[in-house]
Amino acid sequence: MYLGVAKAPANPISRDEFFLKYHLNRELFTVGLLGRIEPAKGQHLAIEAVALLHEQNYQVQLIIAGYCMDTSYLLSLKKLCQEKNLSQYVCFIDFIEEPMRIMNTLDCLI
């Protein structure tokens, strides 16, 4: 650590490898939201934002990764994705031990 900023990981995952593993579209702008899955973190707002972008013909995908603190909230997020026809554009990933390894694969991090 230097002044509170961690060094880049020694073994980052490549975008191709990461996208292949999670069946993501390599061509789409990719937003990641990493952290506990709970209402206070606002994953529902990110899904709503992606829906608004899709309504304006911006093709983006969202990765929500983290430990689920509230199963009912996670289910509501998945239902929201279905209601907004975003199921193929939102990927839910469990807790990632080393999130710095995937940050280089994202175009934007929330």
N, C-alpha and C positions, 0 to 999 in steps of 0.2 A: 504494500500500500504506500502511496505517496500522496500526501495531502488529501486523504480520503477517497482517492480514485484508484480502483483496482487495476492492475496490469491486465492486458488482453490475455485470454486463456492460451495456454501452450498448444491445445488441441481443439481449435474450433471446428465445428461440423460445417461441411460445405453446403451451400444453398441447394445444389442438386440432390445431395444425399438426404438432407432434411425434408425437402419437398417430396421426394420419392417415398420416404418412410411414412409420411402422413397423407399421401395422395393429394397434395396441394398443386394448384395450377402455377407453374413456373412463370407464366406470362403476366400474371396479375400483380398489381401493387399490393404488397402484403403488410398489414398492420398487426403488431403483436401487443397483447396486454398480458403481462406476466405478474402473477401475485395470487394471493389467496382468493378463492372464489367465494365471495360473500357480498351481500347487498351494498355494504359500505364502500366497496371497491368500484362499484358502478359498471360492471360488465354489461348490464342491460343498456346503459347509455351508449356504449361502444357499438352494440348491435343496432340500436336505433340510428346511430350516425351512419353505419354501413348501409342501412336501409335507405336513408335519405340520399346517400351518394349513388346508390343503384337507381333510385328514382330519377336522378339527374344524368343517368347513363355513364357514370364512372364505375368501372368494374374493379372492385377491390375485394380482397379477402381478409378475414380476421382470424387470428390465432389467439385463443384464450387458454393460457396455461397456468396451472397452479393447483394447490391442494384445495379440495372442496371442503369448506367449513360448514356448508348448509346444503344438504342434498335437495331439499325442496326448491331452493333458489336455483340450483343447477338445472333441475327439471324445468323450471319456469323459463330459464334462458333458452333451453332447447326448444321449448314450445314457442317462444317468441320467434326463434329462427324459422320454425315451420310456418308460423302465421305470416311472416314477412317474406316467405319464399327464399330464405337465405341459407338453408341447410347445407348446400354445396359450397357456400362461401364462408362459413364459420366452422373452424376446427377447434375442438376441445381436447386439450392434452393434460394429462395428470401432472402432478408435481415434477419439476425438472431439477435434478440435483445441482447441476451447474448451468444456470440460465445464461451466463456469459458466453457459453459455447454456441448458442443459437442466435445471439443478437445480431451477428454479422449477416444472417440470412434474411433479416427483416428490412423492409424499406422504411418503416416508421415504428417507433416504440412508444406506447402510451404508458 
